[in-house]
C-alpha cells in the first residue's frame, strides 16, 4: 500500500494558466496612452541693461506638447534668469508675452489662436491637424531701451 498523496498534480494546469496570462498580457500591452505625443522646447537668450544699469541675461522658453491621436496642442511660454542682476528682471509681471499659434484644423481650415499675458502664457488647443507655426514674443519692461534690445521672439514649427 502506498502513502496517500497530498496535493494535486499540476501537469496540465500550469500550461493553461500560462496561456491565460499571455492572453491577458496581450490586452494590457495595447498602445499606451500618449504614444503619439511629441514634446519639444525651443529657447533663446537675451542680455540687456536694466533700468538701474547692471546687465541681466534671461532665457525665454517655448514648450510644445502635441498629441497626434487626440489632435491637441499645448503651448507654454515663460522666461527665467540665466545670470546677472535680480531674477525679477526676467520673470513675474515684468515680462509681457504675446503668443500666436497658426495651424490647420481637422477640417483643413486655417486657424489662429492668440494669447497675451505676463509671468507666463499658455494655450491649449483642440482639433489641431497640421501646418503648426508658433510665435512667442517677450518684452522685458525693466530693460533700458536706450542701451539694449528689450524684445525677443522665439518661433517653432513642429512637423
C-alpha positions in Angstrom: 0.0 0.0 0.0 1.3 3.4 -0.9 1.1 6.5 1.2 -1.8 8.9 0.4 -0.9 11.8 -2.0 -1.0 15.3 -0.6 -1.9 17.9 -3.2 -2.9 17.6 -6.8 -0.8 17.1 -9.9 -0.2 20.4 -11.8 0.8 18.8 -15.1 -2.0 20.3 -17.2 -2.9 23.3 -15.1 0.5 25.1 -15.4 0.4 25.4 -19.2 -3.3 26.5 -19.1 -2.5 29.2 -16.5 0.5 30.4 -18.5 -1.7 30.6 -21.7 -4.3 32.7 -19.9 -1.7 35.0 -18.6 -0.2 35.5 -22.1 -3.7 36.3 -23.4 -4.4 38.8 -20.6 -1.0 40.4 -21.1 -1.6 41.0 -24.8 -4.7 43.1 -23.9 -2.7 45.0 -21.3 0.1 45.8 -23.7 -2.0 47.8 -26.1 -0.7 51.1 -27.4 -0.1 53.2 -24.3 -2.0 56.4 -24.0 0.1 59.3 -25.2 2.2 57.2 -27.6 1.5 59.8 -30.3 2.6 62.7 -28.1 5.6 64.8 -29.2 7.2 67.3 -26.9 9.7 70.0 -27.8 11.2 73.1 -26.3 12.9 75.9 -28.1 14.7 78.7 -26.3 16.7 81.9 -26.9 18.6 84.1 -24.6 18.7 87.9 -24.3 21.1 90.1 -22.4 20.1 93.6 -21.6 20.9 96.5 -19.3 18.2 97.0 -16.8 16.8 100.4 -15.7 19.3 100.6 -12.9 22.3 99.9 -15.0 23.5 96.3 -14.4 23.1 93.7 -17.1 21.0 90.6 -16.9 20.7 87.6 -19.1 17.3 85.9 -19.5 16.2 82.8 -21.3 12.8 82.6 -23.0 11.4 79.1 -23.4 8.6 78.0 -25.8 7.4 74.5 -25.0 5.0 72.4 -27.1 3.2 69.2 -26.5 1.3 67.7 -29.5 -0.9 64.7 -29.3 -1.4 63.4 -32.9 -4.1 60.9 -32.0 -6.2 63.3 -29.9 -5.4 66.2 -32.3 -4.5 68.5 -29.4 -1.7 71.1 -28.9 -0.5 72.6 -25.7 1.8 75.7 -25.9 3.6 77.3 -22.9 5.9 80.3 -22.9 8.0 81.5 -20.0 11.2 83.2 -19.0 13.9 82.8 -16.3 17.2 84.4 -15.3 20.4 82.9 -16.6 22.8 85.4 -15.0 23.3 88.9 -13.8 21.0 91.2 -11.8 17.9 90.2 -9.9 15.7 87.3 -11.1 12.6 89.5 -11.2 14.0 91.3 -14.3 13.3 88.1 -16.2 10.1 86.9 -14.6 6.8 87.9 -13.0 4.8 90.9 -14.2 8.0 92.4 -15.7 7.6 90.3 -18.9 4.8 90.9 -21.3 4.2 87.9 -23.7 2.4 87.8 -27.0 1.8 84.2 -28.2 0.3 83.4 -31.6 -0.4 79.9 -33.0 -1.5 79.3 -36.5 -2.5 75.9 -37.7 -4.9 73.8 -39.9 -7.7 72.2 -38.0 -9.2 68.7 -38.7 -11.5 70.3 -41.4 -8.4 71.8 -43.2 -9.4 75.3 -42.2 -6.7 77.8 -41.3 -7.0 78.9 -37.6 -5.2 81.4 -35.4 -5.1 81.4 -31.6 -3.7 84.4 -29.7 -2.9 85.0 -26.0 -1.1 87.8 -24.1 -0.1 87.9 -20.5 2.7 88.4 -18.0 4.7 85.9 -16.0 3.9 83.1 -18.5 1.4 82.3 -21.2 -0.4 79.0 -22.1 -2.7 77.9 -24.9 -4.5 74.5 -25.1 -6.0 73.8 -28.5 -8.2 71.0 -29.8 -8.7 69.8 -33.4 -5.2 70.7 -34.5 -4.2 68.7 -37.6 -1.2 70.3 -39.3 0.8 73.3 -40.5 1.6 74.5 -37.0 3.5 77.7 -36.5 4.1 79.2 -33.1 5.5 82.7 -32.3 6.2 83.9 -28.8 7.4 87.5 -28.3 8.6 88.5 -24.9 9.1 92.2 -24.0 11.1 93.0 -20.9 9.7 96.1 -19.1 12.7 96.6 -16.8 15.1 96.7 -19.7 16.6 100.1 -20.6 15.7 100.7 -24.3 18.4 103.4 -24.6 21.2 100.7 -24.3 19.5 97.4 -25.1 17.1 95.5 -27.3 14.2 94.8 -25.0 12.2 92.3 -27.0 13.0 88.7 -28.0 11.0 86.4 -30.4 11.1 82.6 -30.3 9.4 80.5 -33.0 8.6 76.9 -33.6 7.1 75.0 -36.5 6.8 71.3 -35.5 6.1 68.7 -38.2 
